[in-house]
Amino acid sequence: MFAAAAAACALPVLANTTEAVANPYGIDALWAQGDFVAKGTLVILLTMSAATWYVSIVKVLDQRRLIKIGRDLLKARGPELLTKAKALKDDGIYSSVAHAGSQAASEHSGELSKNVDLNTWVSMATYDAADHAASKMQAGMSVIATVGSTAPFVGLFGTVWGIYHALTAIGISGQASIDKVAGPVGESLIMTAIGLAVAVPAVLGYNWLVRRNKLVVEMVHTVAARLHTNLLSTPK
C-alpha cells in the first residue's frame, strides 16, 4: 500500500522532468553546438531563401501590374493606342515600343526613305524595342534559378560535414554508440531538409514566373504589331 502511494507521488515528478528536457538534436542545438562551417552553411541557405522570396514577390507584383496594363492597352484602337502607350510609366516595357515606333516614323525621310521603306524601318524599331522589353522582364530570374539549382548542393555539403563529425566522434570515443553519432547525424539531416526546403519553392516559383513572363512578352509583341500597323496607316 505504501509502495503504491510512493509510486503515485513519483509519477508527477517524472512527468515534469520529462517535459523540462530540451531537444538536444533540434535546430537550436544545431546552432548552439555547430562549428563555423555548419553555421555558415545555415546562414547561406537562409540568405538564399530570403533572396528567393524577395525577388519572387517583387516579380509577381510587377507582372500583375504589367498584365493589367497590357489588357487595358489591347482594348484601345487606332491613334488612342499610341497615345496611351506613350503616356505610360511602366519602366519602358510598353511605352518604349510606342516611343521607338513613333520616332522611327518621324525619322523616315530624305535619303533614308529612298533606301529603306517605311514598313521595314518602323518594324525594325518596334520589334527591337519589344525584344529589349522582353529581356528586361528577365531581371531577377537568374537569382531564383541559381538558388533552385544550387541550394540542394549547399544542403548536401552540410550533410557531408555532419557525417564527417559523426565519424570523428566514433573515432575519438572508439565506439559507435547512439549518443556519439546522433548529434552530428541529426545535424546532417537538418541541413539536407533545409536545402530542399529552399530549393523546391525556388524551382516551382521560377517555372510559374517564367509562364507569367511569357504572357507579358506576348502582350508586348501584340501591342508592337498593332502600333506598327497604326503608324503605317497614319499619314505623315
LOKE-150044 format. One line per field, with one value per residue: x, y, z of N, C-alpha, C in turn; residue in one letter. Coordinates in steps of 0.2 Angstrom, whole numbers. Example, Ala and Ser with C-alpha at 12.3 -4.5 7.8 and 13.67 -1.06 7.14 Angstrom:
<nodes>
nX <- (66	64)
nY <- (-28	-11)
nZ <- (39	35)
caX <- (62	68)
caY <- (-22	-5)
caZ <- (39	36)
cX <- (66	64)
cY <- (-16	0)
cZ <- (39	39)
residu <- (A	S)
</nodes>
This chain:
<nodes>
nX <- (4	9	20	13	7	19	24	14	15	28	26	21	32	42	35	35	49	52	45	53	65	75	76	89	94	88	85	89	99	108	112	118	128	135	149	159	158	146	137	139	135	121	118	120	110	99	100	99	86	79	82	76	62	60	64	54	42	42	43	31	22	26	23	9	5	10	3	-10	-9	-6	-18	-27	-22	-23	-37	-38	-39	-33	-26	-28	-22	-8	-6	-10	0	12	11	12	19	29	41	47	42	30	29	41	41	31	37	48	43	36	46	54	45	44	57	59	63	70	86	85	72	72	81	76	61	46	38	48	57	50	45	57	61	51	50	63	63	53	59	69	62	57	69	72	62	67	74	81	77	87	92	83	84	97	97	88	95	106	104	101	114	121	115	118	132	132	127	137	147	141	141	154	158	151	158	170	168	165	177	185	179	179	169	153	142	124	123	134	134	122	120	128	124	110	112	117	105	96	102	101	87	84	90	83	71	73	76	65	54	60	62	49	43	51	47	33	34	41	31	22	29	31	18	17	27	21	10	17	23	11	5	16	14	2	4	13	5	-4	5	9	-3	-6	-6	8)
nY <- (-6	6	7	8	21	29	27	33	46	49	49	61	69	63	65	79	81	75	84	95	93	98	97	89	88	97	112	123	117	113	126	130	121	119	121	134	131	124	133	144	138	136	149	154	146	151	164	163	158	169	179	173	173	187	192	184	189	203	201	195	205	215	209	207	220	224	215	219	232	229	222	233	241	233	235	247	256	261	278	280	270	272	285	282	272	279	287	280	275	263	258	257	246	243	257	260	253	261	274	271	266	278	287	282	282	296	299	294	299	309	303	291	287	284	273	263	256	262	253	243	250	255	243	237	245	245	231	228	236	229	217	221	225	213	206	214	210	198	201	197	184	175	175	167	155	151	149	138	128	127	126	113	107	114	111	98	99	103	91	81	87	85	71	69	74	65	53	57	58	45	39	45	42	28	19	15	22	27	40	46	48	53	67	74	67	70	84	84	78	88	99	94	94	107	112	107	112	125	125	119	128	138	132	129	142	148	142	146	160	161	157	167	178	175	178	192	196	191	200	212	210	209	222	229	225	230	244	246	243	254	265	264	266	279	295	305)
nZ <- (0	5	-5	-17	-15	-14	-27	-35	-31	-36	-50	-55	-53	-62	-74	-75	-75	-88	-97	-95	-102	-115	-133	-139	-152	-161	-171	-164	-156	-166	-170	-158	-155	-167	-178	-185	-199	-201	-196	-205	-217	-214	-213	-226	-233	-227	-232	-246	-247	-242	-252	-263	-260	-259	-272	-279	-274	-278	-292	-295	-291	-300	-312	-312	-312	-325	-333	-331	-337	-350	-354	-353	-363	-375	-377	-383	-398	-414	-416	-402	-395	-397	-391	-378	-375	-376	-365	-354	-338	-336	-334	-346	-354	-362	-366	-371	-384	-390	-391	-398	-411	-415	-416	-426	-437	-438	-441	-454	-468	-482	-488	-481	-483	-496	-497	-487	-485	-477	-470	-466	-459	-448	-443	-439	-428	-419	-416	-411	-400	-393	-391	-382	-371	-368	-363	-352	-344	-339	-328	-312	-313	-314	-301	-294	-302	-299	-286	-285	-291	-285	-271	-266	-266	-258	-246	-246	-244	-231	-225	-228	-220	-207	-207	-207	-194	-186	-189	-184	-171	-168	-170	-160	-148	-149	-150	-157	-152	-149	-144	-147	-161	-164	-163	-173	-185	-185	-187	-200	-207	-205	-212	-225	-226	-225	-236	-246	-243	-247	-260	-267	-267	-274	-287	-291	-291	-300	-312	-313	-313	-325	-335	-333	-337	-350	-354	-353	-362	-374	-374	-376	-389	-396	-394	-400	-414	-417	-415	-425	-437	-435	-436	-449	-456	-453	-459	-464)
caX <- (0	14	24	9	7	25	24	9	18	34	24	21	39	45	32	38	56	52	43	58	71	75	78	96	95	84	88	93	105	112	116	122	133	138	155	158	156	139	133	140	131	115	116	120	104	93	100	96	79	76	83	71	56	60	63	48	36	43	42	24	18	27	20	2	4	11	-3	-16	-8	-7	-25	-30	-19	-26	-44	-38	-38	-30	-22	-28	-17	-1	-6	-10	6	17	10	13	25	29	48	50	40	25	30	47	39	27	41	53	39	34	52	56	41	46	64	59	63	76	89	83	66	74	84	73	54	43	36	54	60	46	45	64	61	46	52	69	61	49	64	73	57	57	75	71	57	71	78	79	75	93	93	79	86	103	95	84	99	112	103	102	121	124	112	122	138	131	126	143	150	138	143	161	158	149	164	176	165	166	184	188	176	181	163	148	135	120	124	140	133	115	120	131	119	104	114	117	99	93	105	98	80	84	92	77	65	75	77	59	50	63	61	42	42	54	43	27	36	43	25	19	34	29	11	18	30	16	6	21	23	4	5	20	11	-4	7	16	0	-6	10	9	-9	-6	-2	14)
caY <- (0	12	7	11	28	32	27	38	53	50	50	68	72	61	68	86	81	74	90	101	91	101	93	91	87	101	117	126	113	114	132	131	116	118	125	140	129	122	140	147	134	138	157	154	143	156	170	161	158	176	182	170	175	194	193	182	194	209	199	194	212	219	206	208	227	224	211	224	237	226	221	239	244	230	237	253	255	267	283	280	265	275	290	278	268	284	291	275	275	256	256	255	239	245	264	260	251	266	279	269	266	285	291	279	285	303	300	291	305	310	298	285	284	281	266	259	258	264	247	239	254	255	236	236	249	242	224	229	239	224	212	224	225	206	205	217	206	193	204	194	177	172	173	162	149	149	146	132	123	126	125	106	105	118	107	92	100	102	84	78	89	82	64	69	75	58	48	59	56	37	38	48	38	21	15	18	22	32	47	49	50	56	74	75	64	74	90	82	78	95	103	91	96	115	113	105	117	132	123	117	134	142	129	130	149	150	140	150	166	161	157	174	182	174	181	199	197	191	206	217	209	211	229	232	224	235	250	246	244	261	270	264	269	286	300	309)
caZ <- (0	5	-11	-22	-14	-16	-34	-37	-29	-40	-57	-57	-53	-68	-80	-75	-78	-95	-100	-95	-106	-121	-138	-140	-159	-165	-174	-158	-154	-172	-170	-152	-155	-173	-178	-190	-206	-200	-195	-211	-222	-212	-215	-233	-235	-226	-236	-252	-246	-241	-258	-267	-258	-260	-279	-281	-273	-282	-299	-295	-291	-306	-318	-311	-315	-332	-336	-331	-342	-357	-356	-355	-370	-380	-378	-387	-406	-418	-413	-395	-393	-397	-386	-371	-373	-374	-359	-348	-334	-335	-334	-353	-356	-367	-368	-376	-390	-393	-392	-404	-417	-416	-418	-432	-442	-439	-444	-460	-473	-485	-491	-478	-486	-503	-496	-483	-485	-470	-466	-464	-454	-442	-440	-435	-422	-414	-413	-407	-393	-389	-388	-377	-366	-366	-360	-346	-340	-336	-322	-306	-314	-313	-294	-292	-305	-296	-279	-286	-294	-280	-264	-263	-265	-252	-240	-246	-241	-223	-224	-228	-215	-202	-206	-205	-187	-183	-190	-180	-164	-167	-170	-154	-142	-150	-150	-161	-148	-152	-141	-150	-168	-165	-164	-180	-190	-185	-190	-207	-209	-204	-217	-231	-226	-226	-243	-251	-242	-250	-267	-270	-269	-280	-294	-293	-292	-306	-318	-313	-316	-332	-338	-332	-341	-357	-356	-353	-368	-379	-375	-379	-396	-399	-394	-405	-420	-418	-416	-432	-442	-434	-438	-456	-459	-451	-464	-461)
cX <- (4	18	20	8	13	26	20	12	24	32	24	28	43	42	35	45	56	50	49	64	70	78	85	98	91	89	92	99	110	116	120	128	137	144	154	156	148	135	133	135	123	113	116	113	98	94	98	89	76	76	77	64	55	59	56	42	36	41	34	20	19	23	12	1	5	5	-9	-15	-9	-14	-29	-28	-22	-33	-44	-37	-36	-26	-22	-23	-10	-1	-6	-3	12	17	11	20	26	36	51	48	36	27	36	45	35	32	46	49	38	40	54	52	42	52	64	58	70	79	87	77	67	77	80	65	51	41	42	57	56	45	51	64	57	48	58	67	57	54	68	68	57	63	75	66	61	75	76	78	81	95	89	81	92	102	92	89	105	110	103	109	124	121	116	129	137	130	132	147	148	141	150	162	156	155	169	174	166	173	187	185	178	175	157	141	131	121	130	139	126	115	123	126	113	106	114	110	95	95	102	91	79	86	87	71	67	74	70	55	53	62	53	40	45	50	36	29	38	36	22	23	32	22	13	22	26	12	10	22	16	4	10	17	6	-1	10	11	-3	-2	10	3	-10	-3	3	13)
cY <- (6	13	10	19	32	32	32	45	54	51	57	71	70	64	76	86	80	80	95	99	94	96	94	90	91	107	121	123	113	120	133	127	116	123	130	137	127	129	144	144	136	145	157	152	148	162	169	161	165	180	179	172	183	195	190	186	200	207	198	201	216	216	207	215	227	220	216	229	235	225	227	242	240	231	243	251	262	271	283	275	268	281	287	275	273	287	286	276	267	254	254	249	241	252	264	258	257	272	277	269	273	288	288	282	292	304	297	297	305	304	291	282	281	274	261	261	259	258	243	243	254	248	235	239	246	235	224	231	233	218	215	224	217	204	208	213	200	195	200	186	173	170	167	155	147	146	139	127	122	124	118	104	108	114	100	93	100	95	80	80	86	75	64	70	68	53	50	57	49	36	40	43	30	16	19	19	28	39	50	52	53	64	76	73	68	81	89	82	84	99	100	94	103	116	112	110	124	131	122	123	138	139	130	137	151	148	144	157	167	161	164	179	182	178	189	200	196	197	212	217	211	219	232	231	229	242	251	247	252	266	270	267	276	291	304	316)
cZ <- (0	-2	-17	-21	-16	-24	-37	-36	-34	-47	-59	-58	-60	-74	-80	-78	-85	-99	-100	-99	-113	-127	-140	-147	-163	-168	-169	-156	-160	-171	-164	-152	-161	-173	-184	-197	-206	-200	-202	-217	-220	-214	-222	-236	-233	-230	-243	-252	-246	-248	-263	-266	-260	-268	-282	-280	-277	-289	-299	-295	-298	-312	-318	-314	-322	-336	-337	-336	-349	-359	-357	-361	-375	-382	-382	-394	-409	-415	-405	-392	-392	-392	-379	-370	-372	-368	-353	-344	-331	-335	-341	-356	-363	-370	-373	-383	-394	-395	-398	-410	-419	-419	-424	-438	-443	-442	-451	-466	-477	-488	-487	-481	-493	-502	-492	-483	-477	-466	-463	-458	-447	-438	-436	-428	-417	-411	-410	-400	-389	-387	-382	-370	-363	-361	-353	-341	-336	-330	-316	-307	-312	-306	-292	-295	-301	-289	-280	-288	-289	-273	-261	-262	-259	-246	-240	-243	-233	-221	-223	-222	-208	-201	-205	-197	-184	-184	-185	-173	-163	-166	-163	-148	-143	-150	-154	-158	-151	-150	-144	-157	-169	-167	-171	-186	-190	-188	-197	-210	-210	-210	-224	-231	-228	-233	-248	-250	-245	-258	-271	-272	-274	-286	-296	-295	-298	-312	-318	-316	-323	-337	-338	-337	-348	-359	-357	-360	-374	-380	-378	-386	-399	-400	-400	-412	-422	-419	-423	-437	-441	-437	-446	-459	-457	-456	-461	-462)
residu <- (M	F	A	A	A	A	A	A	C	A	L	P	V	L	A	N	T	T	E	A	V	A	N	P	Y	G	I	D	A	L	W	A	Q	G	D	F	V	A	K	G	T	L	V	I	L	L	T	M	S	A	A	T	W	Y	V	S	I	V	K	V	L	D	Q	R	R	L	I	K	I	G	R	D	L	L	K	A	R	G	P	E	L	L	T	K	A	K	A	L	K	D	D	G	I	Y	S	S	V	A	H	A	G	S	Q	A	A	S	E	H	S	G	E	L	S	K	N	V	D	L	N	T	W	V	S	M	A	T	Y	D	A	A	D	H	A	A	S	K	M	Q	A	G	M	S	V	I	A	T	V	G	S	T	A	P	F	V	G	L	F	G	T	V	W	G	I	Y	H	A	L	T	A	I	G	I	S	G	Q	A	S	I	D	K	V	A	G	P	V	G	E	S	L	I	M	T	A	I	G	L	A	V	A	V	P	A	V	L	G	Y	N	W	L	V	R	R	N	K	L	V	V	E	M	V	H	T	V	A	A	R	L	H	T	N	L	L	S	T	P	K)
</nodes>
